[in-house]
């Protein structure tokens, strides 16, 4: 997910996306603990996408 794409979204859309990513992160952690995780790189992608969304939300609230 690119930051430019995220900046085009509204705050409500970003919060929904953040919630979905947090659910996915939980499921990925659960799979990793059970030894069923196939795509280990996805954990890193999701973590970074969460950080991007939080950064953009914080910037929007300050502006």
Secondary structure, DSSP 8 states (H G I E B T S, - for coil): --HHHHHTS-HHHHHHHHHHHHHHHHHHHHHHHHT--S-THHHHHHHHHHHHHHHHHHHHHH-
